[in-house]
Amino acid sequence: MKLIFFDEVKPEVEYPHYHIGAICIDEEHLHQVEMQVSALANKVFGRSEMCKETEFHAAEIYHRKRNFKAWTDFSRRIDVLERLIQILSLEEVALIDIQINTDLLSQNQSAEEIAFMFLCERANDYVRAKRSLGMLIGDRESDRMSERFATTLSGYRANGTDFAFGRDLTHLVDSVHFTHSHLSRFLQLADVYAWLLQFMKRNIGTEDARHQAIFNILKREEINLFPSKYKEWPKYQ
């Protein structure tokens, strides 16, 4: 069984792209990966139990907010992000990258719904290729959103996905499960990956020194964030 943890980055007026970043980990590697994030939490916060006070969010680390508000040394915060990126680069952590260009959608199309559909398709493709089964786990932002995605996946599993070349989701099981991100190190990793996806697209060609600090990490030989599955849509108007 493979568990697929996912998070989103919503579009903004000056950045019309919706991202879902997902990490896919086989059950036999869950403990190993979780222990690496917990060890980092212990180093950073002096404790490793899962709570809001030991939660990693990439945007908060980079922009010095919440748990990192007192971290005035930018290089220290970048060191934390670098360690999280190293964990994302582990061979045991597969990545799924979904990007929707909201400027190219028609008025009645929902970026969230389309992105979730593509996530389901790509996750199913990945676990099927590995001759395994998969279960989706997301960040519980609201009960309404959780129920909507769970209902959507149920429909996809029964009838296939929506587009003309829709697919049968033969290798995803059960419903979408949701929990709060501070209770899951894996959702925190998905948060970092989703944030990196928008950061890389948003700041391509940048000369800003702080932006370059992230790009310099991503250029290192040992870092590999190449997704196992991806979808960018639509590419053309």
N, C-alpha and C positions, 0 to 999 in steps of 0.2 A: 504493500500500500504506500502511495505517495501522497503527502499532504501539500496542498498548494495554498500558500498564504499571500494575500494581495492587498494593496492599498492604492489610493488614487491621489492625483493632483488635479485640481479643478482649473479650468481656464480663467483668465483674467482679461480685462478689456484690451490691455496692451500685449497680451500673450494668448492668442486664441487656440490653445491646444489642451486637450484633455488626455491625461496619461493614467494608465494602470500599470503598475509594476508588481510582478508576482515572483515569489521564490518557491521552488518545488524541491522537497526533500523527502527521501525515502525514510520509512519508519526506522530503519536500522541506524540511520545517521542522526536522528533527531537529538538524542542526548548529547552526542559529541558537539554538534553545532550550538545547541543551547548553552552548554557549559562554557564555550568560548565567549559568548556574549555576556554571560553571567560573571565570568572572570574579569571582563572589561568593566562591568558595572561595579564590581568590588574595588577595582583599582581607581575608578573615577569618583565613585560616591562613598567608598568605604563600607559598602554593604551590597549584597547581591539579591536580596529578596525582591520579588516583583511588586512594585507599587509605583504610584505617580512620581515619587521622589527619586526613583532610580530609572526613569524611563528615558530612552533615547529617541529623539526626533531630529532628523537631519537639519531642518530649517531652524530649529531652536539652537542647535549646536553652532551652526554657521553664523546666525544673526544674533547670538548671545541673548537668548530669551529663557524664561522659566528656570529650569534646573541649571542653566549655564549663564544666567544673568550676571553672576559675579565673576565670570571667567573673562577678564579683560584682555588676557594674552591670547591673541588670535592664533598663534602657532600651537598653543596647547589644545585649542578646540579643533584645529585641523588634524592634530595627532589622533584625536578621538575618532574623527571621521575616517582617517586613513585606516585605523584598525578595523572599523566596521566594513570598509570597502575590502579589506583583505579577507574578512570572513565571507563576504559576498562572492569573492573570487575562488573560494574553495571548490574543488572538483565535486564535492558532495552537494553543492547548492546550484541547481539549475535555475535559469532566469527566463521569464516571459515578459515581453515588452509590447504593450498595446498603446498606440497613439492615434488620436482622432483630431483632425483639423476642423475645428468647429466653424471656421469661416466658410467652409465648403459644404456644410450641411444645409439641407432644405429646412424650411420653417417648422415642419412637423416632425423632424428627426431629433432624437435625444442622444446626445453624446454619451451619457451614462449608460443608456440601454444598449447602444451599438457597441461600445467598448466592452461591456459585460458579456455580450454575445460572442465577440471575438475572443475574449478571455476563455470562455467555456470551450469554444472550438479548439483553440490552441492548447489548452490544458489537456483536453481529451486526446488530441493528436499526440502530445508528448507521452502521456502515460500509456497509450496504446502501443506506441513504438517501443516502449520499455517492457511490454507485456505485463503491465501492472494495472491497478485501479487507482483512482485519485479522488480526493475529497477537497472541496474548496472551503477556505476559512478566511473571513474578512474582518475588518475593523468595525465594531458596532458604533456607528455614529448616531443612529436613531432607530427605534423599533419599526417605524414606517418603512425606512429604506431596507432594513433587514428582511422584513416580510415580503417586500416587493421583489427583491433579488431571489429569495427562496422560491416564491411563486413562479418567477420567470424561469429559473432552472428546472423546476418541476415540469413546466410546459415544454421546455427544450428536450428534456429526457423522454417525454412521452411522444412528442411530435417532430423533433428535429428543430434546428435553428431556422431563423426567419427568412434569410435572403434567398435569391433564386438558386444559388448553389449551396443551400443550407445542408448541415450535416447531422447525422444521428450521433448523439452523445452516449456511446456504448460503454465507455470506460470511466465515467464519473458516477459516483455512488452517493446515495442519500441526498440531503439538502445542502444548501450553503449554510455553514455554521459561522456564527459571529461572536466575538468577544471583544472586550476593551483592550486597546493596544498596550496599556500598562501591565496587563496580565499575560502578555505573550512576547517573548523575545523574538519570535519569528515574525510577528507583525511589525515589530520595530525594525527588523532587517528589511522587510518589504517597504516600509516607510522610507528608509534610506535609499533603497533602489529606485522607488518612484520619484523621489526628490532629485536624484542624480539624473534620471531621464530628462526631466524638464530643465535641469540646470545645464546639461550638455547641449540641448537644442536651443535653449534661450540665449546662451552666452557664446555660441560658436563665433570664432574670429575675435574674441575679446582680447584686449590688451590690459585689462584691469589686473593689478597684482594679486588681489584676493581671489579673483576668478582663476587666475593662473595657478594658484596654490592647489586648487582641486584638479585642474587639468594636468598638472605635473605628476600628481599621484596616479591618475588614470593612464599616463603614458608609461609607467614603469612595467618592466618585463613580467613581473610576477602578478600583475593585476589583469584580470580577464573578466570583463562584464559583458562579453558577447552573449546575446540571448540564445537559448535553445530553440525558442519559438518567438515570432514577433508578427505584428500586423500594424502597418501604418495606413490609415484610410480617412478620407479619400485622398489619393495622390494628385488627382487632376480634377478640375472643375467640369 
